[in-house]
Amino acid sequence: MAVSRRDWLKMAAFTAGAAGAGSALAAGDRPAAVSLVAANGTSKIDYAPALEALRQYVELHLSEYGLPGMTVGLADQDGFVATLTAGWANVDRREPVQTRHLFQIGSISKSMAGLAAFRLAQAGKLDLDAKADGLLPGVPLPREASFTVAQLLDHSTGLPDDAPFFPRGGDERLWLGYAPGSKMSYSNTGYGLVGMILERIEKRPFHEILEREVFQPLGMTGARGLLSVENRPEYATGYRAYLTDRPYPRRGRLGEAPWVDFTEASGSVGASAATMTHYVRYLIGAGQGKGGPLFSDALARRYVTANIDAPIFGPGARYANGLAVVQVDGRSLLHHTGGMIAFSSSIHVDGPAGVGGFASTNVMIGDYRPRAVTAYACMLMRAAREGKPLPAPPAVVAAEVVDNASAFTGRYVSAGGEAIELRPNGDRLSLGFAGGEAVLQRTGPEQFLALHPRFSLHPIDVEREGGRIVRVWWGGTAFAAEPGKLPGATPADIRALVGRYDNDSPWLGTFRVVARGDKPWVDGAGPLERQADGSYRFPGSDTERVRFDAMFDGEAQRLNFSGVDFLRRPDAT
């Protein structure tokens, strides 16, 4: 299992909520309908049926995932644009999402950073194939190998995902997990370095470079190149899980998220859906090999040409300078998602078909991104342009559906004598225990959340041998099908690592290290493997490093994840 801090942030969102707490957004808390505004362009194509189908699909996402609000922007190559707004920009004030509201677009910003880099290349100020170390004097880059600007743009440097530029915890310099150019590993750190390179060349802040090189030429009036608290009133209110120390169930309780300024090129842009339609239209042209008004057609073709496999974006996906190239309905589309502390976004563009869409929701819940909404938007608009029947929407499967529920049936007992039962009921599964029963929500092939306070701190993991369930884990507690399948004693050096570790940054929050037999295990993620230098890594992870130190009374008081400290704290219960 390859784990990076990108996954770590996802885990932080996963371990953020209150199982069984109930939704903060009841059905009556939202406007009954999604608003549709078509403006700034006309088309000979009758998009009305497609827009109605998309409107209904957006409503389904709000109700099924418990989203506070969503904004959607659509465009075609001929000048047509449409904006859909749904739900609440502020739940407490009952303020609906409006077209004027800004949303944080997260990592979609990377494609704009790529455009800015290509603009400087067009002007002869930047060589995309230049080594980055010569452009970043003073930054403690890795000694073992150098990488190019182009490799920063396609995530093939081997840098960790989100290590600080000046790490601590045993690493005085940044490091590489593999030879540059050999494969892809997502790196926000790499895009932060891209922004620093552009700033050093232009001698101005990155957001000013974006505004001059990208926003102004594309007519993106009102887009913000940095996330600054002074502009907070322009944004929809962002939400996240109400409790931040336990797994978050779908449609769980939400609370207002803190505002955090962000200036790095990896995700610094805020924009409305209406503004993003200008960006969608530019990417449609780029997908057709047209560079104007930013740069030449030849450079545009290089910009959208995928350079390296990108499996994190799905089967057959590749990556190109801030944009993934993914397969949707048998076609290659430009795509990216964005996840911030309290916003989740997606963009899909089908250049050859001449259509594209952007969507953002004002909440961060686990790994949810509105990618299905933007993919479906492209499918609908393409069908309308081709005069074909509208496609059925991508399925939204209820979290409680377990298509093979009977395969989990059984009774399992812990070393302390506590018994649990997995009980199927059609395509649903529940957890029975002394004094109660909890509905289970599926979060992975062999992982569930139990909607009951008794089991709210950890996910439920199923372990099989030869296809047969032998253990069910809740954190570090094993429930076995038979006594001989209970794990052995945990060694003292592993017990010393077990505990809750916190970082007060809203980006990071709380996670737990548990022991499963003789292995340390990051709750919700997987085991840690000890390395020769005393650090730990997740199996299959090249780039990230975990270290424990500051021992006191037989316990590690600090965990360092790729240059960032997390401190031990006790649980209240």
C-alpha positions in Angstrom: 0.0 0.0 0.0 1.6 3.3 -1.1 0.9 6.1 1.3 2.0 9.7 1.0 1.0 12.8 2.9 -1.7 13.2 0.3 -3.2 10.0 1.7 -2.3 11.2 5.1 -4.5 14.3 4.6 -7.2 12.0 3.3 -6.9 9.9 6.4 -7.2 13.0 8.5 -10.5 13.8 6.8 -11.5 10.1 7.2 -10.7 10.2 10.9 -12.8 13.3 11.4 -16.4 13.0 12.4 -18.9 11.5 14.8 -20.3 8.1 13.9 -24.0 8.0 14.5 -24.0 11.7 15.6 -26.7 12.5 13.0 -26.5 15.0 10.1 -26.0 18.7 10.7 -27.9 19.2 7.4 -31.4 17.8 7.5 -33.3 17.7 4.2 -35.2 20.8 5.2 -32.0 22.7 5.5 -31.5 23.0 1.8 -33.5 24.8 -0.9 -35.7 22.3 -2.6 -34.3 22.8 -6.1 -31.0 23.5 -7.8 -30.9 26.8 -9.5 -29.9 27.0 -13.1 -28.5 30.2 -14.7 -27.5 30.3 -18.4 -25.7 33.4 -19.4 -23.0 35.1 -21.5 -23.5 33.1 -24.7 -25.9 31.4 -27.0 -25.8 28.1 -28.7 -27.6 26.3 -31.5 -27.5 23.2 -29.4 -30.5 22.5 -27.2 -28.8 21.8 -23.9 -31.9 22.1 -21.8 -32.6 18.3 -21.3 -28.9 17.8 -20.5 -28.9 20.6 -17.9 -32.1 19.2 -16.3 -30.5 15.8 -16.0 -27.4 17.3 -14.5 -29.5 19.4 -12.1 -31.2 16.2 -10.8 -27.8 14.5 -10.4 -26.4 17.4 -8.4 -29.5 17.2 -6.1 -28.8 13.5 -5.6 -25.2 14.2 -4.6 -26.3 16.8 -2.0 -28.8 14.4 -0.4 -26.7 11.2 -0.6 -23.4 12.7 0.6 -24.8 15.3 2.9 -23.2 18.2 1.2 -24.0 21.8 2.3 -23.8 23.3 -1.2 -22.3 23.0 -4.7 -21.6 25.3 -7.6 -21.2 24.1 -11.2 -19.9 25.9 -14.3 -20.2 24.5 -17.8 -18.9 25.8 -21.2 -18.7 24.7 -24.8 -16.4 25.8 -27.6 -19.0 28.0 -29.2 -19.6 30.5 -26.4 -22.3 28.8 -24.4 -22.0 28.8 -20.6 -24.3 27.7 -17.8 -24.0 27.9 -14.0 -25.8 25.7 -11.5 -26.0 26.6 -7.8 -27.2 24.3 -5.1 -27.7 24.2 -1.4 -26.3 26.6 1.2 -23.4 29.0 1.1 -24.0 29.4 4.9 -26.2 26.8 6.7 -26.8 28.8 9.8 -27.9 32.0 8.0 -29.8 29.9 5.4 -27.9 31.8 2.6 -28.2 29.9 -0.7 -25.1 29.4 -2.9 -25.1 32.1 -5.5 -23.1 32.6 -8.7 -21.1 35.4 -6.9 -19.7 33.1 -4.3 -16.0 32.1 -4.5 -14.9 28.5 -3.8 -11.4 27.2 -3.1 -10.5 25.1 -6.2 -7.5 23.3 -4.5 -5.2 21.3 -6.7 -6.9 22.5 -9.9 -4.6 25.5 -9.2 -1.7 23.3 -10.3 -2.8 23.4 -13.9 -2.8 27.2 -13.7 0.7 27.1 -12.2 1.7 25.0 -15.2 0.2 27.6 -17.6 2.2 30.3 -15.8 5.4 28.3 -16.2 4.7 27.8 -19.9 4.0 31.5 -20.3 7.4 32.3 -19.0 8.8 29.6 -21.3 7.1 31.3 -24.2 8.7 34.6 -23.2 12.1 33.0 -23.0 12.4 33.5 -19.3 12.3 29.8 -18.3 13.7 26.6 -19.7 11.2 23.9 -18.8 14.0 21.3 -19.2 16.4 23.1 -16.9 17.6 21.6 -13.7 15.7 23.0 -10.7 18.6 23.1 -8.3 20.2 25.9 -10.3 17.0 27.9 -10.0 16.5 27.5 -6.3 19.7 28.5 -4.5 19.4 28.1 -0.7 16.7 25.5 -0.8 18.0 22.2 0.7 17.2 20.1 -2.3 18.3 16.4 -2.4 21.9 15.7 -3.0 21.5 12.3 -4.6 20.0 13.5 -8.0 18.6 16.6 -9.6 15.3 17.0 -11.5 13.9 19.4 -14.1 11.1 21.9 -14.0 9.2 19.7 -16.4 9.5 16.8 -13.9 8.2 19.1 -11.1 5.2 19.8 -13.3 4.4 16.1 -13.9 5.1 14.8 -10.4 8.0 12.6 -11.5 10.8 14.0 -9.3 10.6 11.5 -6.5 10.0 14.2 -3.9 7.6 13.5 -1.0 4.0 14.6 -1.3 3.9 17.5 1.2 7.1 17.8 3.1 8.1 21.3 4.2 10.8 23.0 2.1 13.0 23.0 5.2 12.2 19.7 7.0 13.1 18.6 10.5 13.0 15.4 12.4 16.2 13.8 11.1 16.2 15.2 7.6 18.0 18.5 7.0 17.4 18.3 3.3 14.5 17.2 1.1 14.9 13.7 -0.3 13.9 11.5 -3.3 12.1 8.2 -3.1 13.2 7.1 -6.6 15.1 8.3 -9.7 13.6 11.4 -11.2 11.6 10.7 -14.4 11.1 7.0 -13.6 7.5 7.2 -12.4 4.9 9.5 -10.9 4.3 10.3 -7.2 2.0 13.2 -6.4 4.0 16.0 -4.8 2.5 19.3 -3.4 6.0 20.0 -2.3 7.1 19.9 -6.0 4.5 22.4 -7.0 5.4 24.7 -4.1 8.9 24.7 -5.6 7.5 25.6 -9.0 5.9 28.7 -7.5 9.2 29.6 -5.8 11.0 29.3 -9.2 8.5 31.6 -10.9 8.7 34.1 -8.1 12.5 34.2 -8.3 12.4 34.8 -12.0 9.7 37.4 -12.0 10.6 39.0 -8.6 7.0 39.2 -7.6 4.6 37.1 -5.5 3.1 34.0 -7.2 -0.5 35.3 -7.1 0.5 38.4 -9.0 2.2 36.2 -11.6 -1.1 34.2 -11.9 -3.2 37.3 -12.3 -0.9 38.8 -15.0 -0.1 35.7 -16.9 -3.3 33.6 -16.7 -6.3 35.4 -15.2 -6.1 38.6 -17.2 -5.5 37.1 -20.6 -8.3 34.6 -20.1 -10.8 37.1 -18.7 -11.0 35.4 -15.3 -12.2 38.6 -13.6 -12.6 38.1 -9.9 -10.4 35.0 -9.5 -8.0 35.1 -6.6 -4.4 33.9 -6.8 -4.0 33.5 -3.1 -6.4 32.5 -0.3 -6.3 35.4 2.2 -8.5 36.0 5.2 -9.3 39.5 4.0 -11.2 38.0 1.1 -13.1 35.5 3.3 -16.5 37.3 2.9 -16.4 36.6 -0.8 -16.4 32.8 -0.3 -19.1 30.3 0.6 -18.7 29.2 4.2 -16.6 26.0 4.3 -17.5 23.0 6.4 -15.8 19.8 7.7 -16.6 17.1 10.2 -17.9 18.3 13.5 -15.5 16.0 15.5 -12.0 15.6 14.3 -10.8 12.5 16.1 -12.7 9.6 14.7 -14.0 8.1 11.4 -16.5 10.2 9.5 -19.7 8.5 8.3 -21.4 9.6 5.1 -24.0 12.2 6.0 -22.4 12.7 9.4 -22.6 15.9 11.5 -20.7 18.9 10.0 -19.3 22.1 11.6 -17.9 25.3 10.2 -14.3 24.9 9.3 -11.5 27.4 10.2 -10.2 29.7 7.6 -6.6 29.1 6.7 -4.6 31.4 4.3 -2.8 29.5 1.5 -0.3 31.0 -0.9 1.6 28.1 -2.4 1.3 27.2 -6.1 -0.1 23.7 -5.3 -3.5 25.1 -4.4 -3.8 28.8 -3.9 -6.7 29.8 -6.2 -10.2 30.8 -5.4 -12.9 31.4 -8.0 -16.6 31.3 -8.8 -18.1 28.8 -11.1 -18.9 31.6 -13.6 -15.2 32.6 -13.6 -14.2 29.0 -14.1 -16.2 28.7 -17.3 -13.6 31.0 -18.9 -10.9 28.5 -17.8 -12.9 25.6 -19.0 -13.2 27.2 -22.4 -9.5 27.8 -22.6 -8.8 24.1 -21.8 -11.2 23.1 -24.5 -9.1 25.0 -27.0 -5.9 23.6 -25.5 -7.3 20.1 -25.8 -7.7 20.9 -29.5 -4.1 22.1 -29.8 -4.9 25.8 -29.7 -2.6 27.9 -27.4 -4.0 31.4 -27.8 -4.2 33.8 -26.1 -1.5 32.4 -23.8 1.1 30.9 -26.0 1.8 29.1 -29.3 -0.2 26.1 -30.5 3.0 24.0 -30.3 3.4 24.9 -26.7 -0.2 24.2 -26.0 0.2 20.7 -27.5 3.1 20.1 -25.2 1.1 21.5 -22.2 -1.7 18.9 -22.6 0.5 16.0 -23.7 0.6 13.4 -20.9 4.2 12.4 -20.0 3.8 9.7 -17.4 1.4 7.1 -16.0 -0.8 8.5 -13.2 -2.6 5.5 -11.6 -3.8 7.6 -8.7 -6.3 9.2 -11.1 -7.7 5.8 -12.3 -6.9 3.0 -14.7 -5.1 4.2 -17.8 -4.6 7.8 -16.5 -1.5 9.8 -17.3 -0.3 13.2 -16.2 0.7 16.4 -18.0 1.8 19.7 -16.4 -0.9 20.1 -13.8 -3.6 18.1 -15.6 -4.4 14.4 -15.6 -5.6 12.7 -18.8 -8.2 10.2 -17.8 -10.6 7.8 -19.5 -14.4 8.7 -19.3 -16.9 6.8 -21.3 -14.1 5.5 -23.6 -12.7 9.0 -24.3 -9.6 10.8 -23.1 -10.5 13.9 -21.0 -8.4 16.5 -19.2 -9.1 16.3 -15.5 -8.1 17.3 -12.0 -9.5 17.4 -8.6 -8.9 19.7 -5.6 -9.2 19.1 -1.9 -8.8 21.9 0.7 -9.6 22.0 4.4 -13.3 22.8 3.6 -13.7 22.7 -0.2 -13.7 19.8 -2.7 -13.5 20.5 -6.5 -13.3 18.8 -9.9 -12.8 19.7 -13.5 -13.3 17.6 -16.7 -12.7 18.9 -20.3 -13.4 16.9 -23.5 -11.4 19.0 -26.0 -12.4 17.1 -29.2 -16.1 17.2 -28.2 -15.8 20.9 -27.3 -17.3 20.7 -23.8 -16.2 20.9 -20.2 -17.4 21.4 -16.6 -16.2 22.5 -13.2 -17.8 21.8 -9.8 -17.0 22.6 -6.2 -18.6 21.9 -2.9 -18.0 23.8 0.3 -17.1 20.8 2.4 -14.2 18.3 2.9 -15.4 14.8 3.8 -13.0 12.0 3.2 -12.0 11.4 -0.4 -15.2 12.9 -1.8 -14.7 15.1 -4.9 -17.5 16.0 -7.3 -15.6 14.2 -10.1 -18.7 12.2 -11.1 -20.6 15.4 -11.5 -18.1 17.0 -13.9 -17.6 13.7 -15.8 -21.4 13.3 -16.3 -21.6 17.0 -17.4 -19.2 16.3 -20.2 -21.1 13.1 -21.2 -24.4 15.0 -21.2 -23.2 18.0 -23.2 -21.4 15.8 -25.8 -24.6 13.7 -26.3 -26.5 16.9 -26.8 -24.0 18.2 -29.4 -24.1 14.9 -31.2 -27.9 14.6 -31.1 -27.7 11.3 -29.2 -29.8 10.1 -26.3 -28.7 11.4 -23.0 -26.6 8.8 -21.0 -27.7 7.5 -17.6 -26.0 9.1 -14.7 -23.1 7.4 -12.9 -24.4 5.4 -10.0 -24.4 6.8 -6.5 -24.3 3.8 -4.2 -25.7 4.2 -0.7 -23.0 3.9 1.9 -24.9 1.2 3.6 -25.1 -1.1 0.6 -22.9 -4.2 0.8 -23.4 -6.2 -2.4 -21.9 -9.3 -0.8 -23.1 -8.9 2.7 -23.5 -12.6 3.3 -19.8 -13.1 2.8 -19.1 -11.4 6.1 -21.5 -13.4 8.3 -20.0 -14.7 11.6 -19.3 -14.4 15.3 -15.9 -13.2 16.5 -14.5 -13.0 20.1 -11.7 -10.9 21.5 -9.0 -12.0 23.9 -11.0 -10.3 26.7 -14.1 -12.3 25.9 -16.1 -9.6 24.1 -18.1 -11.0 21.2 -19.3 -9.3 18.1 -21.4 -10.6 15.2 -21.5 -9.5 11.5 -25.2 -9.9 10.5 -26.3 -9.5 6.9 -29.8 -8.4 6.0 -30.2 -8.4 2.2 -27.6 -5.9 0.9 -27.1 -4.4 4.3 -24.8 -5.4 7.1 -24.9 -4.7 10.8 -22.6 -5.2 13.8 -24.1 -7.0 16.8 -22.5 -6.6 20.2 -23.5 -7.0 23.9 -26.4 -4.6 24.4 -26.8 -3.3 20.9 -26.5 -3.4 17.2 -24.9 -0.9 14.8 -25.6 -0.3 11.1 -22.3 -0.5 9.0 -21.3 1.8 6.2 -18.8 0.4 3.8 -15.7 2.4 3.2 -13.5 -0.1 1.4 -13.7 -3.8 0.2 -12.9 -5.1 3.7 -13.5 -2.0 5.8 -16.6 -0.5 7.5 -17.7 2.2 9.9 -20.1 1.2 12.7 -22.7 3.9 13.4 -22.6 3.6 17.1 -20.7 5.5 19.9 -19.3 2.3 21.2 -17.3 1.7 18.0 -16.9 5.3 16.8 -13.1 5.8 17.3 -11.9 3.2 14.8 -13.0 1.6 11.5 -13.9 -2.1 11.4 -11.3 -4.0 9.3 -11.9 -7.6 8.1 -8.9 -9.9 7.7 -9.1 -13.1 5.7 -7.0 -16.2 5.1 -7.8 -18.3 2.1 -10.9 -16.3 1.5 -12.2 -17.0 5.0 -12.6 -14.4 7.7 -10.2 -15.2 10.6 -10.1 -11.8 12.4 -12.1 -8.6 12.6 -10.1 -5.6 13.8 -11.3 -2.6 15.7 -8.3 -0.4 16.1 -5.8 -2.6 17.9 -8.4 -5.0 19.2 -8.8 -8.3 17.4 -12.0 -10.4 17.3 -11.2 -13.9 16.1 -13.4 -16.6 14.6 -11.6 -19.1 16.8 -9.2 -18.6 19.8 -6.2 -19.9 17.9 -6.5 -17.0 15.4 -6.0 -14.3 18.1 -2.6 -12.5 17.6 0.3 -13.0 19.9 1.6 -10.5 22.4 2.8 -7.1 21.2 6.6 -6.5 21.8 7.4 -3.6 24.1 9.1 -1.6 21.4 5.9 -1.6 19.4 3.7 -0.9 22.4 5.9 2.2 22.9 4.6 3.7 19.6 0.9 3.0 20.2 -1.2 6.1 20.8 -3.0 9.2 19.5 -0.8 11.8 17.8 -2.0 15.3 17.0 -0.9 18.3 14.9 -2.9 21.4 15.5 -2.8 22.5 11.9 -6.3 22.1 10.4 -4.6 20.3 7.5 -3.5 17.5 9.7 -5.4 16.9 12.9 -5.6 13.6 14.7 -4.6 10.0 13.8 -3.9 6.9 15.8 -1.1 4.3 15.8 -2.3 0.9 17.0 -0.6 -2.4 17.4 -1.8 -5.5 15.4 0.2 -8.3 16.8 3.9 -7.4 16.3 3.2 -4.6 13.8 2.5 -0.9 14.3 -0.5 0.1 12.2 -1.8 3.5 11.3 -5.5 3.4 11.8 -7.4 3.5 8.5 -4.2 3.3 6.4 -2.1 0.2 7.0 1.0 -1.2 8.6 4.4 0.5 9.1 7.6 -1.3 8.2 10.8 -0.5 10.1 13.8 0.5 8.0 17.5 0.1 8.6 17.9 3.7 9.7 15.2 3.3 12.4 12.5 5.1 10.4 9.2 3.5 9.2 7.5 3.4 5.9 4.2 2.1 4.5 4.6 -1.0 2.3 5.2 0.2 -1.3 5.8 3.8 -0.3 9.0 5.3 -1.7 8.8 8.9 -0.8 7.4 9.2 2.8 9.2 8.7 6.1 7.8 8.2 9.6 9.9 8.5 12.7 9.1 8.2 16.4 11.2 10.0 19.1 11.2 11.9 22.4 10.8 8.8 24.5 9.3 9.3 28.0 8.3 6.6 30.5 8.5 4.0 27.8 6.4 5.8 25.2 7.2 7.9 22.1 6.0 11.4 22.6 6.4 12.6 19.0 5.9 11.2 15.6 7.5 12.9 12.6 5.8 12.3 9.2 8.0 13.5 6.4 9.4 16.5 8.2 6.2 17.5 10.2 5.8 16.8 13.9 2.7 15.2 15.6 2.6 15.1 19.4 1.2 12.4 21.6 -2.0 13.4 23.4 -4.3 11.3 25.6 -7.9 10.4 24.7 -10.6 11.7 27.0 -12.2 8.2 27.1 
